[in-house]
Amino acid sequence: MIINRRKLLAAAIGASVLAGMTPRQVQAQVKGNYRTLQWEDLLPDGWNPRAAMAGIDTRSIAEGSAQEMEMLRKMRKIWDNAPVRPDLDGQQIRLAGYVVPLELSSGAIRESLLVPYFGACIHSPPPPANQIVMVKLQKAIRIRTMDACWVAGIMNTQHNNTDWGVSGYFLAGHHIDEYRGPRKP
């Protein structure tokens, strides 16, 4: 059976309008044009996650002290509200990272966090919000916690609070692939 590409695109656009996608986003999805990003690409120009701690000699702060708790509370507030790059909203992207499942059913996940380094969000503290991407896949897949993978889909700038951390981005995942390369992401 031969499928007319224009009819397929028109049907996808029609169906996706109901899902809130623009025709441009759908066309990129059908074509599979994914822009490969690095984690640094998610940081706005000039944003420094360590700026709030500038001038503080952390070596002189006793572990478990009230001073340490106050410093961590301040850092967490800044990191949870970390700015994102609005120009990435609606972009068709591909990003490598590690999986932190949010929803696990029969060994398969549909919702997860994608993080830049092994152990992020599982160990405290989680990364800044602009270094955590919430991913919702079109269909559940079998993948293990902290597996390295590539996720491709449509990026949105949307903060989400989870038990594992605050994400600054949301990715409507079209597909996920095992990470293969000379080194992990």
VMD Tcl script that builds the backbone (N, CA, C; Angstrom):
set m [mol new atoms 555]
animate dup $m
set s [atomselect $m all]
$s set {name element resname resid chain x y z} {
  {N N MET 1 A 0.839 -1.174 0.000}
  {CA C MET 1 A 0.000 0.000 0.000}
  {C C MET 1 A 0.890 1.245 0.000}
  {N N ILE 2 A 0.682 2.127 -0.921}
  {CA C ILE 2 A 1.459 3.362 -1.016}
  {C C ILE 2 A 0.740 4.457 -0.235}
  {N N ILE 3 A 1.487 5.126 0.636}
  {CA C ILE 3 A 0.913 6.198 1.441}
  {C C ILE 3 A 1.406 7.526 0.896}
  {N N ASN 4 A 0.482 8.400 0.578}
  {CA C ASN 4 A 0.808 9.721 0.086}
  {C C ASN 4 A 1.357 10.553 1.247}
  {N N ARG 5 A 2.583 11.044 1.111}
  {CA C ARG 5 A 3.238 11.800 2.179}
  {C C ARG 5 A 2.448 13.050 2.580}
  {N N ARG 6 A 1.862 13.751 1.591}
  {CA C ARG 6 A 1.068 14.939 1.900}
  {C C ARG 6 A -0.164 14.595 2.730}
  {N N LYS 7 A -0.835 13.484 2.362}
  {CA C LYS 7 A -2.016 13.074 3.121}
  {C C LYS 7 A -1.630 12.666 4.542}
  {N N LEU 8 A -0.489 11.998 4.668}
  {CA C LEU 8 A -0.013 11.607 5.991}
  {C C LEU 8 A 0.282 12.843 6.831}
  {N N LEU 9 A 0.948 13.821 6.240}
  {CA C LEU 9 A 1.265 15.049 6.952}
  {C C LEU 9 A -0.005 15.802 7.328}
  {N N ALA 10 A -0.955 15.888 6.414}
  {CA C ALA 10 A -2.216 16.581 6.694}
  {C C ALA 10 A -2.971 15.896 7.830}
  {N N ALA 11 A -2.995 14.570 7.833}
  {CA C ALA 11 A -3.677 13.831 8.903}
  {C C ALA 11 A -2.971 14.048 10.233}
  {N N ALA 12 A -1.645 14.028 10.207}
  {CA C ALA 12 A -0.875 14.240 11.442}
  {C C ALA 12 A -1.099 15.647 11.982}
  {N N ILE 13 A -1.146 16.631 11.093}
  {CA C ILE 13 A -1.389 18.005 11.527}
  {C C ILE 13 A -2.780 18.130 12.122}
  {N N GLY 14 A -3.763 17.562 11.462}
  {CA C GLY 14 A -5.130 17.618 11.966}
  {C C GLY 14 A -5.263 16.984 13.336}
  {N N ALA 15 A -4.683 15.812 13.516}
  {CA C ALA 15 A -4.768 15.114 14.806}
  {C C ALA 15 A -3.983 15.844 15.883}
  {N N SER 16 A -2.868 16.433 15.510}
  {CA C SER 16 A -2.019 17.052 16.513}
  {C C SER 16 A -2.518 18.414 16.972}
  {N N VAL 17 A -3.348 19.071 16.170}
  {CA C VAL 17 A -3.918 20.337 16.608}
  {C C VAL 17 A -4.698 20.106 17.890}
  {N N LEU 18 A -5.395 18.962 17.954}
  {CA C LEU 18 A -6.128 18.618 19.167}
  {C C LEU 18 A -5.182 18.383 20.338}
  {N N ALA 19 A -3.962 17.938 20.056}
  {CA C ALA 19 A -2.969 17.683 21.104}
  {C C ALA 19 A -2.176 18.934 21.452}
  {N N GLY 20 A -2.457 20.062 20.769}
  {CA C GLY 20 A -1.788 21.314 21.094}
  {C C GLY 20 A -0.491 21.548 20.355}
  {N N MET 21 A -0.184 20.748 19.352}
  {CA C MET 21 A 1.046 20.933 18.587}
  {C C MET 21 A 0.774 21.852 17.395}
  {N N THR 22 A 1.783 22.622 16.999}
  {CA C THR 22 A 1.649 23.477 15.830}
  {C C THR 22 A 1.960 22.668 14.577}
  {N N PRO 23 A 1.456 23.096 13.416}
  {CA C PRO 23 A 1.790 22.395 12.173}
  {C C PRO 23 A 3.288 22.276 11.939}
  {N N ARG 24 A 4.045 23.302 12.335}
  {CA C ARG 24 A 5.507 23.277 12.170}
  {C C ARG 24 A 6.134 22.151 13.008}
  {N N GLN 25 A 5.649 21.972 14.255}
  {CA C GLN 25 A 6.158 20.912 15.116}
  {C C GLN 25 A 5.843 19.541 14.527}
  {N N VAL 26 A 4.640 19.399 13.979}
  {CA C VAL 26 A 4.246 18.124 13.393}
  {C C VAL 26 A 5.089 17.817 12.164}
  {N N GLN 27 A 5.311 18.815 11.332}
  {CA C GLN 27 A 6.112 18.597 10.132}
  {C C GLN 27 A 7.522 18.149 10.508}
  {N N ALA 28 A 8.098 18.756 11.530}
  {CA C ALA 28 A 9.427 18.350 11.988}
  {C C ALA 28 A 9.390 16.916 12.496}
  {N N GLN 29 A 8.308 16.543 13.192}
  {CA C GLN 29 A 8.190 15.188 13.728}
  {C C GLN 29 A 8.107 14.172 12.599}
  {N N VAL 30 A 7.290 14.456 11.603}
  {CA C VAL 30 A 7.127 13.521 10.485}
  {C C VAL 30 A 8.442 13.362 9.732}
  {N N LYS 31 A 9.174 14.460 9.564}
  {CA C LYS 31 A 10.448 14.403 8.864}
  {C C LYS 31 A 11.547 13.796 9.733}
  {N N GLY 32 A 11.369 13.815 11.049}
  {CA C GLY 32 A 12.394 13.277 11.931}
  {C C GLY 32 A 13.615 14.166 12.037}
  {N N ASN 33 A 13.416 15.466 11.912}
  {CA C ASN 33 A 14.523 16.419 12.001}
  {C C ASN 33 A 14.788 16.762 13.452}
  {N N TYR 34 A 15.709 16.072 14.072}
  {CA C TYR 34 A 16.026 16.319 15.470}
  {C C TYR 34 A 17.344 17.067 15.577}
  {N N ARG 35 A 17.337 18.135 16.354}
  {CA C ARG 35 A 18.549 18.899 16.619}
  {C C ARG 35 A 19.211 18.266 17.844}
  {N N THR 36 A 20.438 17.810 17.702}
  {CA C THR 36 A 21.147 17.202 18.817}
  {C C THR 36 A 21.672 18.293 19.736}
  {N N LEU 37 A 21.299 18.180 21.026}
  {CA C LEU 37 A 21.736 19.144 22.031}
  {C C LEU 37 A 22.686 18.481 23.014}
  {N N GLN 38 A 23.514 19.296 23.631}
  {CA C GLN 38 A 24.344 18.908 24.757}
  {C C GLN 38 A 23.716 19.546 25.992}
  {N N TRP 39 A 24.044 19.057 27.161}
  {CA C TRP 39 A 23.452 19.595 28.383}
  {C C TRP 39 A 23.767 21.080 28.563}
  {N N GLU 40 A 24.934 21.514 28.139}
  {CA C GLU 40 A 25.299 22.932 28.250}
  {C C GLU 40 A 24.347 23.802 27.433}
  {N N ASP 41 A 23.785 23.233 26.354}
  {CA C ASP 41 A 22.865 23.981 25.500}
  {C C ASP 41 A 21.569 24.347 26.214}
  {N N LEU 42 A 21.265 23.690 27.332}
  {CA C LEU 42 A 20.037 23.970 28.081}
  {C C LEU 42 A 20.193 25.147 29.035}
  {N N LEU 43 A 21.435 25.591 29.228}
  {CA C LEU 43 A 21.714 26.715 30.138}
  {C C LEU 43 A 21.615 28.044 29.404}
  {N N PRO 44 A 20.871 29.005 29.959}
  {CA C PRO 44 A 20.849 30.341 29.343}
  {C C PRO 44 A 22.230 30.990 29.437}
  {N N ASP 45 A 22.559 31.824 28.474}
  {CA C ASP 45 A 23.840 32.532 28.485}
  {C C ASP 45 A 24.000 33.313 29.786}
  {N N GLY 46 A 25.153 33.165 30.406}
  {CA C GLY 46 A 25.485 33.935 31.592}
  {C C GLY 46 A 24.957 33.395 32.905}
  {N N TRP 47 A 24.131 32.335 32.863}
  {CA C TRP 47 A 23.601 31.810 34.123}
  {C C TRP 47 A 24.664 30.953 34.798}
  {N N ASN 48 A 24.940 31.252 36.067}
  {CA C ASN 48 A 25.960 30.534 36.821}
  {C C ASN 48 A 25.304 29.882 38.043}
  {N N PRO 49 A 25.208 28.548 38.071}
  {CA C PRO 49 A 24.538 27.881 39.190}
  {C C PRO 49 A 25.262 28.045 40.524}
  {N N ARG 50 A 26.525 28.437 40.482}
  {CA C ARG 50 A 27.288 28.582 41.722}
  {C C ARG 50 A 27.363 30.032 42.224}
  {N N ALA 51 A 26.726 30.949 41.518}
  {CA C ALA 51 A 26.805 32.374 41.863}
  {C C ALA 51 A 26.301 32.655 43.273}
  {N N ALA 52 A 25.266 31.947 43.706}
  {CA C ALA 52 A 24.702 32.186 45.045}
  {C C ALA 52 A 25.681 31.813 46.152}
  {N N MET 53 A 26.643 30.964 45.840}
  {CA C MET 53 A 27.595 30.502 46.849}
  {C C MET 53 A 28.934 31.226 46.757}
  {N N ALA 54 A 29.020 32.185 45.845}
  {CA C ALA 54 A 30.276 32.933 45.674}
  {C C ALA 54 A 30.642 33.627 46.980}
  {N N GLY 55 A 31.880 33.506 47.355}
  {CA C GLY 55 A 32.376 34.160 48.560}
  {C C GLY 55 A 32.143 33.389 49.846}
  {N N ILE 56 A 31.473 32.250 49.773}
  {CA C ILE 56 A 31.235 31.448 50.977}
  {C C ILE 56 A 32.302 30.356 51.050}
  {N N ASP 57 A 33.005 30.306 52.156}
  {CA C ASP 57 A 34.006 29.264 52.363}
  {C C ASP 57 A 33.289 28.035 52.921}
  {N N THR 58 A 32.883 27.138 52.035}
  {CA C THR 58 A 32.100 25.972 52.448}
  {C C THR 58 A 32.903 25.022 53.340}
  {N N ARG 59 A 34.235 25.108 53.282}
  {CA C ARG 59 A 35.069 24.236 54.131}
  {C C ARG 59 A 34.944 24.587 55.608}
  {N N SER 60 A 34.548 25.829 55.878}
  {CA C SER 60 A 34.450 26.263 57.279}
  {C C SER 60 A 33.059 26.011 57.875}
  {N N ILE 61 A 32.148 25.491 57.069}
  {CA C ILE 61 A 30.786 25.227 57.547}
  {C C ILE 61 A 30.696 23.787 58.021}
  {N N ALA 62 A 30.278 23.604 59.248}
  {CA C ALA 62 A 30.190 22.266 59.836}
  {C C ALA 62 A 29.036 21.482 59.221}
  {N N GLU 63 A 29.320 20.220 58.912}
  {CA C GLU 63 A 28.295 19.339 58.361}
  {C C GLU 63 A 27.159 19.177 59.362}
  {N N GLY 64 A 25.911 19.357 58.871}
  {CA C GLY 64 A 24.735 19.211 59.719}
  {C C GLY 64 A 24.395 20.443 60.534}
  {N N SER 65 A 25.189 21.486 60.402}
  {CA C SER 65 A 24.957 22.714 61.188}
  {C C SER 65 A 23.786 23.510 60.602}
  {N N ALA 66 A 23.282 24.429 61.400}
  {CA C ALA 66 A 22.207 25.317 60.944}
  {C C ALA 66 A 22.688 26.156 59.764}
  {N N GLN 67 A 23.959 26.540 59.790}
  {CA C GLN 67 A 24.536 27.329 58.695}
  {C C GLN 67 A 24.537 26.516 57.399}
  {N N GLU 68 A 24.886 25.227 57.485}
  {CA C GLU 68 A 24.866 24.377 56.301}
  {C C GLU 68 A 23.437 24.203 55.784}
  {N N MET 69 A 22.479 23.983 56.678}
  {CA C MET 69 A 21.084 23.810 56.273}
  {C C MET 69 A 20.557 25.062 55.570}
  {N N GLU 70 A 20.913 26.232 56.073}
  {CA C GLU 70 A 20.483 27.490 55.460}
  {C C GLU 70 A 21.112 27.662 54.078}
  {N N MET 71 A 22.390 27.328 53.960}
  {CA C MET 71 A 23.072 27.427 52.673}
  {C C MET 71 A 22.430 26.477 51.653}
  {N N LEU 72 A 22.148 25.250 52.045}
  {CA C LEU 72 A 21.526 24.279 51.145}
  {C C LEU 72 A 20.111 24.697 50.760}
  {N N ARG 73 A 19.351 25.272 51.701}
  {CA C ARG 73 A 17.998 25.748 51.411}
  {C C ARG 73 A 18.050 26.868 50.362}
  {N N LYS 74 A 18.983 27.791 50.536}
  {CA C LYS 74 A 19.149 28.902 49.597}
  {C C LYS 74 A 19.538 28.387 48.208}
  {N N MET 75 A 20.499 27.462 48.174}
  {CA C MET 75 A 20.937 26.880 46.906}
  {C C MET 75 A 19.784 26.152 46.216}
  {N N ARG 76 A 19.027 25.371 46.981}
  {CA C ARG 76 A 17.918 24.595 46.415}
  {C C ARG 76 A 16.863 25.514 45.799}
  {N N LYS 77 A 16.563 26.627 46.465}
  {CA C LYS 77 A 15.570 27.575 45.950}
  {C C LYS 77 A 16.040 28.151 44.612}
  {N N ILE 78 A 17.296 28.521 44.546}
  {CA C ILE 78 A 17.849 29.074 43.304}
  {C C ILE 78 A 17.860 28.016 42.208}
  {N N TRP 79 A 18.310 26.813 42.531}
  {CA C TRP 79 A 18.391 25.751 41.535}
  {C C TRP 79 A 17.015 25.291 41.064}
  {N N ASP 80 A 16.033 25.233 41.966}
  {CA C ASP 80 A 14.683 24.812 41.572}
  {C C ASP 80 A 14.015 25.831 40.660}
  {N N ASN 81 A 14.466 27.067 40.704}
  {CA C ASN 81 A 13.922 28.129 39.858}
  {C C ASN 81 A 14.892 28.535 38.757}
  {N N ALA 82 A 15.824 27.651 38.445}
  {CA C ALA 82 A 16.836 27.953 37.432}
  {C C ALA 82 A 16.173 28.325 36.103}
  {N N PRO 83 A 16.673 29.354 35.448}
  {CA C PRO 83 A 16.076 29.790 34.184}
  {C C PRO 83 A 16.348 28.788 33.058}
  {N N VAL 84 A 15.426 28.770 32.103}
  {CA C VAL 84 A 15.550 27.899 30.937}
  {C C VAL 84 A 15.726 28.766 29.693}
  {N N ARG 85 A 15.952 28.123 28.578}
  {CA C ARG 85 A 16.087 28.834 27.308}
  {C C ARG 85 A 14.760 28.814 26.564}
  {N N PRO 86 A 14.030 29.920 26.535}
  {CA C PRO 86 A 12.721 29.938 25.882}
  {C C PRO 86 A 12.780 29.614 24.389}
  {N N ASP 87 A 13.931 29.854 23.743}
  {CA C ASP 87 A 14.049 29.566 22.319}
  {C C ASP 87 A 14.021 28.066 22.028}
  {N N LEU 88 A 14.158 27.220 23.053}
  {CA C LEU 88 A 14.087 25.770 22.853}
  {C C LEU 88 A 12.645 25.259 22.879}
  {N N ASP 89 A 11.704 26.109 23.311}
  {CA C ASP 89 A 10.300 25.707 23.397}
  {C C ASP 89 A 9.770 25.345 22.015}
  {N N GLY 90 A 9.220 24.137 21.902}
  {CA C GLY 90 A 8.659 23.673 20.638}
  {C C GLY 90 A 9.664 23.089 19.667}
  {N N GLN 91 A 10.931 23.033 20.054}
  {CA C GLN 91 A 11.976 22.516 19.167}
  {C C GLN 91 A 12.004 20.984 19.158}
  {N N GLN 92 A 12.302 20.441 18.008}
  {CA C GLN 92 A 12.475 19.001 17.828}
  {C C GLN 92 A 13.928 18.695 18.202}
  {N N ILE 93 A 14.147 18.021 19.343}
  {CA C ILE 93 A 15.519 17.832 19.819}
  {C C ILE 93 A 15.822 16.372 20.125}
  {N N ARG 94 A 17.115 16.128 20.279}
  {CA C ARG 94 A 17.648 14.822 20.666}
  {C C ARG 94 A 18.696 15.108 21.731}
  {N N LEU 95 A 18.626 14.355 22.869}
  {CA C LEU 95 A 19.516 14.616 23.996}
  {C C LEU 95 A 19.911 13.294 24.639}
  {N N ALA 96 A 21.188 13.143 24.960}
  {CA C ALA 96 A 21.665 11.940 25.643}
  {C C ALA 96 A 21.703 12.201 27.140}
  {N N GLY 97 A 21.341 11.190 27.920}
  {CA C GLY 97 A 21.386 11.334 29.370}
  {C C GLY 97 A 21.079 10.022 30.057}
  {N N TYR 98 A 20.811 10.106 31.343}
  {CA C TYR 98 A 20.521 8.940 32.170}
  {C C TYR 98 A 19.064 8.987 32.628}
  {N N VAL 99 A 18.436 7.833 32.688}
  {CA C VAL 99 A 17.014 7.712 32.985}
  {C C VAL 99 A 16.762 7.532 34.482}
  {N N VAL 100 A 15.833 8.341 35.003}
  {CA C VAL 100 A 15.322 8.187 36.372}
  {C C VAL 100 A 13.816 7.973 36.222}
  {N N PRO 101 A 13.339 6.714 36.340}
  {CA C PRO 101 A 11.905 6.448 36.123}
  {C C PRO 101 A 11.015 7.160 37.139}
  {N N LEU 102 A 9.896 7.685 36.660}
  {CA C LEU 102 A 8.888 8.281 37.524}
  {C C LEU 102 A 7.674 7.362 37.640}
  {N N GLU 103 A 7.422 6.627 36.585}
  {CA C GLU 103 A 6.269 5.737 36.527}
  {C C GLU 103 A 6.748 4.394 35.995}
  {N N LEU 104 A 6.586 3.358 36.780}
  {CA C LEU 104 A 7.039 2.022 36.391}
  {C C LEU 104 A 5.852 1.075 36.465}
  {N N SER 105 A 5.550 0.412 35.355}
  {CA C SER 105 A 4.431 -0.527 35.310}
  {C C SER 105 A 4.861 -1.778 34.559}
  {N N SER 106 A 4.856 -2.902 35.250}
  {CA C SER 106 A 5.266 -4.183 34.656}
  {C C SER 106 A 6.656 -4.105 34.048}
  {N N GLY 107 A 7.551 -3.376 34.700}
  {CA C GLY 107 A 8.929 -3.280 34.242}
  {C C GLY 107 A 9.151 -2.303 33.108}
  {N N ALA 108 A 8.110 -1.577 32.690}
  {CA C ALA 108 A 8.235 -0.611 31.599}
  {C C ALA 108 A 7.931 0.790 32.130}
  {N N ILE 109 A 8.568 1.777 31.509}
  {CA C ILE 109 A 8.336 3.168 31.922}
  {C C ILE 109 A 7.752 3.972 30.776}
  {N N ARG 110 A 6.969 4.967 31.162}
  {CA C ARG 110 A 6.430 5.914 30.195}
  {C C ARG 110 A 6.847 7.330 30.568}
  {N N GLU 111 A 6.981 7.583 31.883}
  {CA C GLU 111 A 7.421 8.888 32.360}
  {C C GLU 111 A 8.721 8.733 33.132}
  {N N SER 112 A 9.646 9.644 32.858}
  {CA C SER 112 A 10.936 9.593 33.539}
  {C C SER 112 A 11.561 10.977 33.547}
  {N N LEU 113 A 12.645 11.081 34.275}
  {CA C LEU 113 A 13.497 12.265 34.196}
  {C C LEU 113 A 14.721 11.863 33.400}
  {N N LEU 114 A 15.242 12.774 32.629}
  {CA C LEU 114 A 16.506 12.585 31.932}
  {C C LEU 114 A 17.479 13.545 32.596}
  {N N VAL 115 A 18.621 13.009 33.031}
  {CA C VAL 115 A 19.596 13.803 33.782}
  {C C VAL 115 A 20.977 13.678 33.143}
  {N N PRO 116 A 21.859 14.656 33.398}
  {CA C PRO 116 A 23.137 14.708 32.688}
  {C C PRO 116 A 24.234 13.783 33.196}
  {N N TYR 117 A 24.119 13.287 34.418}
  {CA C TYR 117 A 25.191 12.435 34.933}
  {C C TYR 117 A 24.621 11.301 35.778}
  {N N PHE 118 A 25.383 10.233 35.856}
  {CA C PHE 118 A 24.975 9.035 36.591}
  {C C PHE 118 A 24.771 9.378 38.061}
  {N N GLY 119 A 23.617 8.983 38.597}
  {CA C GLY 119 A 23.311 9.207 40.001}
  {C C GLY 119 A 22.563 10.484 40.290}
  {N N ALA 120 A 22.438 11.378 39.305}
  {CA C ALA 120 A 21.704 12.629 39.516}
  {C C ALA 120 A 20.267 12.319 39.904}
  {N N CYS 121 A 19.734 13.066 40.841}
  {CA C CYS 121 A 18.372 12.949 41.379}
  {C C CYS 121 A 18.215 11.775 42.339}
  {N N ILE 122 A 19.040 10.761 42.222}
  {CA C ILE 122 A 18.974 9.644 43.164}
  {C C ILE 122 A 19.794 9.999 44.399}
  {N N HIS 123 A 20.920 10.657 44.159}
  {CA C HIS 123 A 21.743 11.164 45.257}
  {C C HIS 123 A 21.429 12.643 45.437}
  {N N SER 124 A 21.611 13.155 46.608}
  {CA C SER 124 A 21.245 14.528 46.908}
  {C C SER 124 A 22.457 15.433 46.744}
  {N N PRO 125 A 22.334 16.660 46.352}
  {CA C PRO 125 A 21.117 17.290 45.861}
  {C C PRO 125 A 20.945 17.046 44.362}
  {N N PRO 126 A 19.703 17.161 43.855}
  {CA C PRO 126 A 19.517 17.028 42.404}
  {C C PRO 126 A 20.115 18.228 41.678}
  {N N PRO 127 A 20.359 18.090 40.384}
  {CA C PRO 127 A 20.896 19.218 39.600}
  {C C PRO 127 A 19.894 20.374 39.537}
  {N N PRO 128 A 20.346 21.532 39.019}
  {CA C PRO 128 A 19.414 22.644 38.802}
  {C C PRO 128 A 18.293 22.217 37.838}
  {N N ALA 129 A 17.152 22.901 37.926}
  {CA C ALA 129 A 15.989 22.560 37.096}
  {C C ALA 129 A 16.310 22.601 35.600}
  {N N ASN 130 A 17.208 23.492 35.179}
  {CA C ASN 130 A 17.536 23.570 33.753}
  {C C ASN 130 A 18.496 22.456 33.316}
  {N N GLN 131 A 18.779 21.521 34.221}
  {CA C GLN 131 A 19.595 20.351 33.901}
  {C C GLN 131 A 18.828 19.062 34.169}
  {N N ILE 132 A 17.506 19.176 34.278}
  {CA C ILE 132 A 16.625 18.010 34.440}
  {C C ILE 132 A 15.498 18.151 33.419}
  {N N VAL 133 A 15.274 17.094 32.635}
  {CA C VAL 133 A 14.214 17.088 31.626}
  {C C VAL 133 A 13.216 15.995 31.976}
  {N N MET 134 A 11.948 16.388 32.152}
  {CA C MET 134 A 10.903 15.385 32.337}
  {C C MET 134 A 10.538 14.851 30.951}
  {N N VAL 135 A 10.472 13.532 30.828}
  {CA C VAL 135 A 10.179 12.890 29.548}
  {C C VAL 135 A 8.907 12.069 29.679}
  {N N LYS 136 A 7.998 12.256 28.729}
  {CA C LYS 136 A 6.822 11.405 28.648}
  {C C LYS 136 A 6.836 10.776 27.265}
  {N N LEU 137 A 6.983 9.452 27.241}
  {CA C LEU 137 A 7.065 8.718 25.979}
  {C C LEU 137 A 5.673 8.403 25.443}
  {N N GLN 138 A 5.577 8.243 24.131}
  {CA C GLN 138 A 4.298 7.912 23.516}
  {C C GLN 138 A 3.824 6.528 23.960}
  {N N LYS 139 A 4.777 5.621 24.144}
  {CA C LYS 139 A 4.402 4.306 24.662}
  {C C LYS 139 A 5.485 3.830 25.619}
  {N N ALA 140 A 5.079 3.024 26.599}
  {CA C ALA 140 A 6.011 2.544 27.623}
  {C C ALA 140 A 7.062 1.627 27.004}
  {N N ILE 141 A 8.290 1.726 27.550}
  {CA C ILE 141 A 9.378 0.855 27.096}
  {C C ILE 141 A 10.080 0.262 28.315}
  {N N ARG 142 A 10.795 -0.808 28.085}
  {CA C ARG 142 A 11.580 -1.428 29.147}
  {C C ARG 142 A 12.974 -0.813 29.138}
  {N N ILE 143 A 13.290 -0.180 30.251}
  {CA C ILE 143 A 14.605 0.439 30.419}
  {C C ILE 143 A 14.883 0.485 31.918}
  {N N ARG 144 A 16.143 0.372 32.281}
  {CA C ARG 144 A 16.501 0.338 33.706}
  {C C ARG 144 A 16.882 1.724 34.214}
  {N N THR 145 A 16.735 1.901 35.515}
  {CA C THR 145 A 17.151 3.136 36.158}
  {C C THR 145 A 18.628 3.390 35.865}
  {N N MET 146 A 18.937 4.600 35.485}
  {CA C MET 146 A 20.282 5.082 35.188}
  {C C MET 146 A 20.887 4.485 33.920}
  {N N ASP 147 A 20.056 3.881 33.055}
  {CA C ASP 147 A 20.560 3.486 31.741}
  {C C ASP 147 A 20.871 4.760 30.955}
  {N N ALA 148 A 21.947 4.738 30.189}
  {CA C ALA 148 A 22.292 5.860 29.315}
  {C C ALA 148 A 21.540 5.680 28.000}
  {N N CYS 149 A 20.927 6.772 27.519}
  {CA C CYS 149 A 20.133 6.670 26.301}
  {C C CYS 149 A 20.065 8.014 25.574}
  {N N TRP 150 A 19.586 7.939 24.345}
  {CA C TRP 150 A 19.230 9.116 23.566}
  {C C TRP 150 A 17.717 9.204 23.582}
  {N N VAL 151 A 17.181 10.388 23.860}
  {CA C VAL 151 A 15.740 10.604 23.788}
  {C C VAL 151 A 15.497 11.703 22.766}
  {N N ALA 152 A 14.538 11.462 21.876}
  {CA C ALA 152 A 14.199 12.444 20.848}
  {C C ALA 152 A 12.720 12.786 20.950}
  {N N GLY 153 A 12.411 14.058 20.738}
  {CA C GLY 153 A 11.024 14.489 20.788}
  {C C GLY 153 A 10.920 16.001 20.733}
  {N N ILE 154 A 9.770 16.504 21.174}
  {CA C ILE 154 A 9.521 17.943 21.161}
  {C C ILE 154 A 9.733 18.504 22.558}
  {N N MET 155 A 10.627 19.484 22.655}
  {CA C MET 155 A 10.992 20.107 23.922}
  {C C MET 155 A 10.037 21.249 24.243}
  {N N ASN 156 A 9.672 21.334 25.509}
  {CA C ASN 156 A 8.880 22.457 26.010}
  {C C ASN 156 A 9.552 22.996 27.259}
  {N N THR 157 A 9.470 24.311 27.434}
  {CA C THR 157 A 9.991 24.934 28.646}
  {C C THR 157 A 8.857 24.935 29.657}
  {N N GLN 158 A 8.926 23.988 30.569}
  {CA C GLN 158 A 7.848 23.789 31.534}
  {C C GLN 158 A 8.435 23.216 32.812}
  {N N HIS 159 A 8.286 23.916 33.917}
  {CA C HIS 159 A 8.757 23.405 35.211}
  {C C HIS 159 A 7.788 22.347 35.739}
  {N N ASN 160 A 8.334 21.268 36.250}
  {CA C ASN 160 A 7.545 20.201 36.855}
  {C C ASN 160 A 8.203 19.783 38.164}
  {N N ASN 161 A 7.412 19.687 39.214}
  {CA C ASN 161 A 7.908 19.208 40.502}
  {C C ASN 161 A 7.698 17.700 40.579}
  {N N THR 162 A 8.764 16.976 40.940}
  {CA C THR 162 A 8.656 15.536 41.133}
  {C C THR 162 A 9.308 15.191 42.469}
  {N N ASP 163 A 9.142 13.955 42.895}
  {CA C ASP 163 A 9.784 13.505 44.131}
  {C C ASP 163 A 11.309 13.492 44.008}
  {N N TRP 164 A 11.817 13.446 42.784}
  {CA C TRP 164 A 13.262 13.334 42.556}
  {C C TRP 164 A 13.935 14.653 42.262}
  {N N GLY 165 A 13.162 15.694 41.975}
  {CA C GLY 165 A 13.728 16.999 41.662}
  {C C GLY 165 A 12.777 17.811 40.807}
  {N N VAL 166 A 13.135 19.062 40.569}
  {CA C VAL 166 A 12.334 19.956 39.740}
  {C C VAL 166 A 12.958 20.003 38.354}
  {N N SER 167 A 12.139 19.739 37.331}
  {CA C SER 167 A 12.639 19.819 35.957}
  {C C SER 167 A 12.210 21.142 35.345}
  {N N GLY 168 A 13.084 21.717 34.552}
  {CA C GLY 168 A 12.789 22.973 33.869}
  {C C GLY 168 A 12.297 22.776 32.452}
  {N N TYR 169 A 12.442 21.554 31.958}
  {CA C TYR 169 A 12.030 21.242 30.594}
  {C C TYR 169 A 11.140 20.003 30.610}
  {N N PHE 170 A 10.289 19.911 29.588}
  {CA C PHE 170 A 9.438 18.745 29.381}
  {C C PHE 170 A 9.648 18.295 27.948}
  {N N LEU 171 A 9.865 17.000 27.751}
  {CA C LEU 171 A 10.085 16.463 26.413}
  {C C LEU 171 A 9.011 15.437 26.101}
  {N N ALA 172 A 8.199 15.737 25.087}
  {CA C ALA 172 A 7.232 14.759 24.584}
  {C C ALA 172 A 8.050 13.811 23.712}
  {N N GLY 173 A 8.427 12.663 24.302}
  {CA C GLY 173 A 9.370 11.754 23.646}
  {C C GLY 173 A 8.752 10.929 22.538}
  {N N HIS 174 A 9.349 11.027 21.364}
  {CA C HIS 174 A 8.914 10.224 20.227}
  {C C HIS 174 A 9.588 8.869 20.234}
  {N N HIS 175 A 10.863 8.864 20.569}
  {CA C HIS 175 A 11.563 7.579 20.677}
  {C C HIS 175 A 12.782 7.702 21.573}
  {N N ILE 176 A 13.224 6.543 22.028}
  {CA C ILE 176 A 14.368 6.459 22.927}
  {C C ILE 176 A 15.267 5.350 22.411}
  {N N ASP 177 A 16.554 5.604 22.390}
  {CA C ASP 177 A 17.522 4.627 21.896}
  {C C ASP 177 A 18.637 4.456 22.913}
  {N N GLU 178 A 19.193 3.272 22.952}
  {CA C GLU 178 A 20.335 3.020 23.829}
  {C C GLU 178 A 21.488 3.915 23.402}
  {N N TYR 179 A 22.205 4.447 24.391}
  {CA C TYR 179 A 23.355 5.289 24.081}
  {C C TYR 179 A 24.510 4.381 23.683}
  {N N ARG 180 A 25.064 4.651 22.540}
  {CA C ARG 180 A 26.235 3.904 22.078}
  {C C ARG 180 A 27.263 4.924 21.617}
  {N N GLY 181 A 28.435 4.783 22.133}
  {CA C GLY 181 A 29.470 5.739 21.764}
  {C C GLY 181 A 30.725 5.439 22.553}
  {N N PRO 182 A 31.771 6.234 22.311}
  {CA C PRO 182 A 33.041 5.990 22.973}
  {C C PRO 182 A 32.986 6.200 24.486}
  {N N ARG 183 A 32.050 7.041 24.970}
  {CA C ARG 183 A 31.926 7.264 26.395}
  {C C ARG 183 A 30.475 7.630 26.703}
  {N N LYS 184 A 30.137 7.549 27.935}
  {CA C LYS 184 A 28.764 7.868 28.345}
  {C C LYS 184 A 28.532 9.372 28.200}
  {N N PRO 185 A 27.235 9.801 28.168}
  {CA C PRO 185 A 26.928 11.215 27.936}
  {C C PRO 185 A 27.527 12.143 28.966}
}
mol reanalyze $m
mol bondsrecalc $m
mol representation Tube
mol addrep $m
